[in-house]
Amino acid sequence: MKPKYTVTLNKHRATWNYFTENEQGGGFGSNYCGPKYIALSKATYTMPLGTVYALIVNGKDQGLQTKGQN
């Protein structure tokens, strides 16, 4: 199953940079100076609950994740 979204998180010092890419290749991104879980919630904010997405953190594939489930 190919996920509809890919979320990429990269940390530089205290800042998390995030980019969310959709299946058509477009996307959005920004950065957040704070905890990783908040940067991830900002990156997945527009996704509906239950959406499956691929997560990449600092260049390492974290596998498929589901929004709204831990």
C-alpha positions in Angstrom: 0.0 0.0 0.0 1.4 3.4 -1.0 0.6 6.1 1.5 -1.0 9.3 0.2 1.4 11.5 2.2 5.1 11.6 3.2 6.1 13.6 6.2 9.8 14.5 6.5 11.2 15.8 9.8 14.8 17.0 10.2 16.3 18.5 13.3 18.9 21.3 13.2 20.0 22.3 16.7 16.7 23.1 18.5 14.6 23.5 15.4 12.5 20.8 13.7 12.0 21.4 9.9 9.1 19.6 8.5 7.7 19.0 5.0 4.5 17.2 4.1 4.3 15.9 0.5 1.0 14.7 -1.0 0.7 11.9 -3.6 0.7 14.4 -6.6 4.1 15.7 -5.5 3.0 19.0 -4.0 3.2 19.9 -0.4 4.0 22.4 2.4 6.5 22.8 5.1 7.9 25.0 7.8 9.8 24.8 11.0 9.2 24.7 14.7 11.6 25.3 17.6 10.3 22.9 20.2 9.5 19.3 20.8 9.3 16.8 18.0 5.7 15.8 18.8 4.5 19.3 18.2 6.4 19.6 14.9 4.8 16.3 13.8 1.3 17.5 14.8 1.8 20.7 12.7 3.0 18.6 9.7 -0.1 16.3 9.9 -2.6 19.0 10.9 -4.5 19.0 7.5 -4.7 15.2 7.2 -8.0 13.6 8.2 -8.0 11.2 11.1 -7.0 7.7 10.1 -4.8 8.8 7.3 -1.8 6.5 6.7 1.5 8.4 6.0 5.1 7.6 5.6 7.4 9.2 8.2 11.0 10.0 7.7 13.0 11.5 10.6 16.5 12.8 10.0 16.8 10.7 6.8 15.7 7.4 8.5 12.5 5.7 7.4 10.2 5.3 10.4 7.7 3.2 8.4 3.9 3.9 8.0 2.1 5.8 10.7 -1.6 6.5 11.1 -2.9 9.9 12.2 -4.8 9.7 15.4 -3.2 6.5 16.6 0.0 6.0 18.6 
